[in-house]
């Protein structure tokens, strides 16, 4: 197997890295301090991304995207992640689930998102249904040509900036092995729909400026024409997107870890204690060696898994391994980086403390580390039983 990137891949990495350096990094400290991305800056980033051809980089050519392979997408995610989500979210990647749009939905939702004219948010998580996504309680009851939604969502990222939400709600039940299971449907719900109230959620220490929201549905009436996919088939619409998303989270973790590593190497080569640079001390140099080794392994695992997506052979367990290993590698690397910097590692004059904070969310969203271990082990045992 060839583990070398192509010349085209390297050119892509260089282009995205230059974009991050010029268009995103200069605003990082300001956004961290204010906890906000101004509408003007958001629009500036969006326009620059459109101009550079990076916008909607995850979408296929037939809808106006660049049609990049998954390896290329992972490489872009790896470079963009070297700044927080608050900034690089505006180099948008619309939810791939929108490829399930049909009829008028294509012109109303899918294509405007690809062109940068509209943006979406993904509304699944609820107060009593985080890892247990199948346990959601928001319901949608058919009433003539409409569905009436009632319930709530929380931890919905970017909902305050979105034009519409992809909302999952229970529309029925069916029996499986003597137990009732929810039938879930996906809906396209404009954020100005009567009966939908969007409120800022609690402040998160990770990714300042990238806010999460709570959504409340109080007899929110949505036309049946806004069903995404088929009624009762919401998981069929979501599963491919959710699984692929875990690989891209892994790529994000690799990029953040590499930035922490680069900062640590620079510090270890310049910082002096006891008459010599600290990098000459085994207590520091061995940390660097372990950090570099784990990052390399996480990077290769992530790209290998992205290649399996391109080949159509990736399993849920493959995606789970990439997400699990890369997110836990980032946790270790960012923590060791703080240790190498000592007290300065926790000062907000340097970017390391924000990398350390941002790293914590990666083992939780898009499926916790525990959920990934469950997916991996279940797949192993199922294959053994077969």
VEXSEZA-881323 format. One record per residue (C-alpha): x, y, z. Coordinates in steps of 0.2 Angstrom, whole numbers, padded with zeros to 4 digits, always signed. Example, Ala and Ser with C-alpha at 12.3 -4.5 7.8 and 13.67 -1.06 7.14 Angstrom:
% residues 2
+0062-0022+0039/+0068-0005+0036/
This chain:
% residues 386
+0000+0000+0000/+0006+0017-0005/+0006+0029+0011/+0013+0044+0001/+0002+0058-0003/+0000+0064-0021/+0007+0080-0028/-0010+0086-0029/-0014+0082-0011/+0002+0092-0006/-0003+0107-0016/-0020+0106-0008/-0012+0106+0009/-0001+0121+0005/-0015+0131-0002/-0026+0128+0014/-0012+0131+0026/-0008+0148+0017/-0027+0152+0018/-0027+0148+0037/-0011+0158+0040/-0018+0174+0031/-0037+0173+0033/-0040+0165+0050/-0025+0165+0062/-0024+0184+0063/-0041+0185+0070/-0039+0171+0083/-0034+0181+0098/-0048+0194+0095/-0061+0181+0094/-0055+0172+0109/-0055+0188+0119/-0072+0193+0114/-0080+0176+0113/-0089+0182+0097/-0086+0182+0078/-0093+0198+0071/-0105+0197+0056/-0093+0207+0046/-0078+0195+0049/-0090+0180+0046/-0095+0187+0029/-0077+0191+0025/-0071+0173+0029/-0085+0166+0019/-0081+0177+0004/-0063+0173+0004/-0067+0154+0005/-0078+0155-0010/-0065+0165-0019/-0052+0152-0015/-0063+0138-0020/-0063+0130-0002/-0081+0133+0002/-0093+0118+0003/-0077+0107-0001/-0086+0092+0005/-0100+0092-0008/-0100+0083-0025/-0098+0091-0042/-0116+0088-0047/-0122+0101-0035/-0108+0113-0037/-0095+0107-0025/-0077+0103-0030/-0080+0084-0029/-0065+0080-0019/-0061+0063-0012/-0062+0059+0006/-0043+0059+0008/-0043+0077+0001/-0057+0082+0013/-0048+0075+0028/-0032+0085+0023/-0042+0101+0022/-0050+0098+0039/-0033+0094+0046/-0026+0111+0041/-0042+0121+0045/-0042+0114+0063/-0026+0123+0067/-0038+0138+0072/-0054+0135+0082/-0071+0131+0076/-0077+0148+0079/-0067+0154+0064/-0065+0139+0052/-0084+0135+0053/-0086+0150+0040/-0076+0140+0028/-0092+0130+0027/-0095+0112+0024/-0114+0110+0023/-0121+0095+0031/-0119+0081+0018/-0136+0074+0023/-0143+0088+0012/-0139+0077-0003/-0155+0068+0002/-0165+0084-0004/-0178+0081-0017/-0189+0092-0028/-0190+0110-0022/-0179+0106-0008/-0164+0106-0019/-0167+0124-0025/-0173+0130-0008/-0160+0122+0004/-0146+0111-0004/-0140+0123-0018/-0140+0139-0008/-0130+0130+0005/-0117+0125-0008/-0116+0143-0015/-0114+0151+0002/-0131+0159+0002/-0139+0149+0016/-0132+0139+0031/-0139+0124+0041/-0137+0117+0058/-0139+0099+0064/-0153+0097+0078/-0152+0079+0085/-0146+0080+0103/-0159+0083+0118/-0157+0085+0136/-0161+0067+0139/-0154+0060+0123/-0136+0063+0120/-0126+0047+0117/-0143+0038+0116/-0149+0047+0101/-0163+0034+0098/-0171+0040+0114/-0176+0057+0108/-0192+0063+0114/-0196+0078+0102/-0212+0072+0092/-0219+0077+0076/-0238+0073+0074/-0246+0073+0056/-0260+0085+0054/-0267+0086+0037/-0253+0092+0025/-0242+0097+0040/-0232+0090+0054/-0233+0098+0071/-0217+0097+0081/-0216+0098+0100/-0201+0096+0111/-0183+0103+0113/-0165+0101+0108/-0149+0107+0116/-0131+0108+0112/-0135+0113+0094/-0120+0121+0087/-0121+0137+0076/-0140+0137+0077/-0140+0156+0080/-0131+0159+0063/-0141+0146+0053/-0155+0149+0041/-0163+0132+0044/-0161+0117+0055/-0161+0098+0051/-0172+0092+0065/-0175+0074+0070/-0191+0070+0078/-0201+0054+0083/-0216+0051+0071/-0221+0034+0076/-0215+0017+0084/-0213-0001+0078/-0210-0017+0087/-0192-0025+0087/-0190-0041+0097/-0205-0037+0108/-0199-0019+0112/-0206-0003+0105/-0193+0007+0095/-0195+0025+0089/-0197+0029+0071/-0188+0045+0067/-0190+0057+0053/-0179+0072+0048/-0186+0089+0044/-0180+0105+0036/-0186+0118+0048/-0183+0137+0044/-0177+0146+0060/-0190+0159+0058/-0204+0146+0058/-0218+0151+0071/-0217+0140+0086/-0198+0138+0085/-0189+0147+0099/-0169+0148+0098/-0160+0153+0113/-0141+0153+0118/-0136+0139+0128/-0123+0139+0142/-0106+0145+0138/-0093+0131+0134/-0075+0132+0138/-0070+0124+0121/-0070+0134+0105/-0075+0151+0112/-0085+0161+0099/-0093+0145+0092/-0109+0145+0102/-0121+0131+0105/-0140+0134+0107/-0156+0127+0113/-0171+0124+0102/-0189+0124+0108/-0203+0118+0098/-0221+0123+0104/-0233+0117+0091/-0221+0121+0077/-0230+0118+0061/-0219+0111+0047/-0226+0106+0030/-0225+0088+0025/-0215+0094+0010/-0201+0098+0022/-0198+0080+0026/-0180+0076+0022/-0180+0058+0015/-0194+0047+0020/-0206+0048+0035/-0199+0036+0048/-0182+0034+0039/-0173+0048+0047/-0159+0036+0053/-0156+0030+0035/-0154+0048+0030/-0142+0052+0044/-0131+0037+0047/-0119+0040+0032/-0116+0058+0037/-0113+0054+0055/-0101+0040+0052/-0091+0051+0039/-0091+0065+0051/-0082+0055+0064/-0067+0053+0052/-0067+0072+0049/-0067+0075+0068/-0052+0063+0068/-0043+0074+0055/-0047+0090+0065/-0039+0082+0080/-0023+0078+0071/-0022+0096+0065/-0024+0103+0082/-0011+0090+0089/+0001+0095+0076/+0000+0113+0080/+0003+0110+0099/+0017+0099+0094/+0025+0113+0083/+0023+0125+0097/+0031+0113+0110/+0046+0110+0098/+0049+0128+0096/+0048+0131+0115/+0059+0117+0119/+0073+0123+0107/+0073+0141+0114/+0068+0140+0133/+0083+0139+0144/+0084+0132+0162/+0099+0126+0172/+0110+0133+0158/+0104+0124+0143/+0088+0123+0132/+0075+0112+0140/+0074+0101+0124/+0091+0093+0129/+0083+0086+0145/+0076+0069+0143/+0060+0074+0153/+0056+0085+0139/+0064+0077+0124/+0055+0060+0127/+0038+0069+0128/+0041+0076+0111/+0046+0059+0104/+0030+0051+0111/+0020+0066+0105/+0027+0065+0087/+0025+0046+0086/+0006+0047+0092/+0002+0061+0080/+0010+0051+0066/+0000+0036+0070/-0016+0046+0072/-0013+0054+0055/-0010+0038+0046/-0025+0030+0054/-0036+0044+0049/-0030+0045+0031/-0031+0026+0030/-0049+0027+0035/-0053+0041+0023/-0046+0031+0009/-0057+0016+0015/-0072+0028+0013/-0066+0032-0005/-0066+0014-0009/-0083+0011-0001/-0076-0002+0012/-0076+0008+0028/-0086+0001+0042/-0093+0010+0058/-0079+0002+0068/-0066+0009+0056/-0073+0027+0059/-0074+0024+0077/-0056+0019+0078/-0050+0034+0069/-0061+0046+0080/-0056+0037+0096/-0038+0036+0093/-0036+0054+0086/-0046+0063+0099/-0037+0054+0114/-0020+0057+0105/-0025+0076+0105/-0029+0075+0123/-0012+0068+0128/-0002+0079+0116/-0011+0095+0122/-0008+0091+0140/+0010+0086+0138/+0012+0102+0128/+0006+0112+0143/+0018+0103+0154/+0033+0107+0143/+0028+0125+0143/+0025+0125+0162/+0016+0140+0169/+0016+0149+0152/+0006+0135+0144/-0009+0141+0154/-0007+0159+0150/-0019+0167+0137/-0004+0176+0129/+0000+0160+0120/-0012+0149+0110/-0008+0133+0119/-0021+0135+0133/-0035+0137+0120/-0029+0121+0111/-0029+0112+0127/-0047+0119+0131/-0053+0115+0114/-0046+0097+0114/-0058+0092+0128/-0074+0093+0117/-0067+0081+0104/-0069+0066+0116/-0087+0070+0118/-0096+0077+0102/-0099+0066+0087/-0100+0051+0099/-0090+0050+0115/-0075+0039+0117/-0085+0027+0126/-0098+0026+0112/-0083+0023+0099/-0077+0009+0110/-0094+0001+0110/-0096+0002+0091/-0078-0005+0089/-0081-0020+0101/-0098-0024+0095/-0092-0025+0077/-0078-0036+0082/-0089-0048+0092/-0102-0048+0078/-0089-0053+0065/-0083-0067+0077/-0100-0074+0079/-0103-0074+0060/
